[in-house]
Amino acid sequence: MSEQATRVIDILKLVHEELNNIAPEVDMATVDPKADLREAIDIDSMDFLNFITAVHRRLGVDIPEEDYAKLITIDGATAYIAAKLKLGSQ
């Protein structure tokens, strides 16, 4: 496995961890990675903002409000974070 693939997997794990901190009753492995998180794991706008804040705190990734919609799915969040960390350009 390439280093880039390993980093993307690490990002996915981080996304799962932070979402699980917000919705501990949800088995993240069962959530469709393309599903809207607000519906899939039943979180409200404050929970979603807490997720955005947690990602920023753990990775130092600035996420402007206009980009929030790009993180509404697990796949979207993982791809967005990878791009912000420049993993997609290697």
N, C-alpha and C positions, 0 to 999 in steps of 0.2 A: 504494500500500500504506500502511495506517495505521501510525502510530508504534507502536501496541500490537502489531500483527502483526510489525513489524520486530523488536521486543524479544523476542517469542516465538521468532522464527527465530534470534535471537542466543543465546537460552537453549538451543535445540536444538543449535546449533553447539557451545556450551560442553559440553553433555552428551556429544556425540559426541567432542569433543576429550579429555575426561577419561576416557571409556571406552576410547578408542584408546590413551591413555597406559598403561592397565592391560592391554589386550589388543591390542597393535600389529599382530598378525597378522590381525585381523578387519577386513573392509571394512564400516564402520558403515552405509554406504548399503544394504547387503544385509540388514541385520538388521530383522526385523519389529518395528515400534515398539510392538506390543502383546504381544510375546513376553517371557517371563521372562528377564531378562538373565543370570541364573546359568546357565541352560541354553543360551540363544541364543549367548552368546559364551564359554561355558565358564569362568566365574569362580567362585571359592570365596568363602566368607564374609569372609575377610580382604581379598580384592580388592574386594568390594562395600563394605566398610567404608572402604577407601582411596578409593573413588569418592565416598562420602558426605563424607569428610573434605576431599577436593579441592574439592567444590562449596562446602562451608562456607568454605574458605580463599579461594577466588576471589571469592565473592559476599557473604560475611559472613552467609549464611543459616543460622540455627540449625535443626538437624534433630534433634528428640528421637528417642530410640531407638524409641518407640512409633509413629513415622511412617515408619520405614525401609521397611516393606512398600509404602508409597505410591510409592516410587521404584524398584520392582522392574522396571518397564518403561520404555522411552524415553518413551512418551507420558505415563506416570504421573509420571516425574521432571520432565519439561518442565512439565506442568500444576501440579505441586506447587511448583516453584520460582517459576513465574509468579504463583501465588496468594500465596506468601510475599513476593514483591516487589510485591504489590498490582496486578499487571497485569490480573487477571481482573475487577477491580471498576471499571475505567475505562470 
